[in-house]
């Protein structure tokens, strides 16, 4: 397994490796507060994608209908 700034994971597709480089370059030298803001924004975007914009078929993330649960 690779670590940030370490060797690129050779099994990743070229596009994924390029995106990884892009992200690492964009974060290089960032202040901790800026990193925290970036991480929080990414987490919120992920939540929105999985809970609002998409039909998520992962049963571990499903919320039971309150009427069915009662």
C-alpha positions in Angstrom: 0.0 0.0 0.0 1.3 3.4 -0.8 1.4 6.5 1.4 1.0 10.1 0.4 4.1 11.2 -1.4 5.3 7.6 -1.7 5.3 5.3 -4.7 2.2 5.4 -6.9 0.0 2.3 -6.7 0.9 0.7 -10.0 -2.3 -1.4 -10.1 -4.4 1.8 -10.3 -5.6 2.9 -13.7 -3.6 5.8 -15.2 -6.5 8.2 -14.7 -6.7 7.4 -11.0 -2.9 7.8 -10.6 -3.1 11.2 -12.4 -5.9 12.3 -10.2 -3.9 11.3 -7.1 -1.0 13.3 -8.3 -3.3 16.3 -8.9 -4.8 16.1 -5.4 -1.4 15.7 -3.7 0.1 18.7 -5.7 -2.9 20.8 -4.8 -2.5 20.0 -1.1 1.3 20.4 -1.0 2.2 23.1 1.5 -1.3 23.8 2.6 -1.9 25.0 6.1 -3.7 22.6 8.5 -6.8 24.7 8.6 -7.0 24.6 4.8 -6.6 20.9 4.8 -9.4 20.5 7.4 -11.7 22.6 5.3 -10.8 20.6 2.2 -11.5 17.3 4.0 -14.8 18.5 5.4 -15.9 19.7 1.9 -15.0 16.3 0.4 -16.8 14.4 3.2 -19.9 16.6 2.6 -19.7 16.1 -1.1 -19.5 12.3 -0.6 -22.5 12.4 1.8 -24.5 14.4 -0.7 -23.6 12.0 -3.6 -24.5 8.9 -1.6 -27.6 10.2 0.3 -29.2 12.7 -2.1 -28.0 12.4 -5.7 -27.7 8.7 -6.1 -29.5 5.5 -5.5 -27.1 3.7 -3.2 -27.5 0.0 -3.3 -25.2 -0.6 -0.3 -27.5 -2.2 2.3 -25.3 -1.1 5.2 -26.2 2.5 4.4 -30.0 2.0 4.1 -32.3 3.7 6.6 -35.4 1.8 7.4 -38.7 3.5 6.8 -40.0 4.6 10.3 -43.5 3.2 9.6 -42.0 -0.2 8.7 -39.7 -0.1 11.7 -42.5 0.5 14.2 
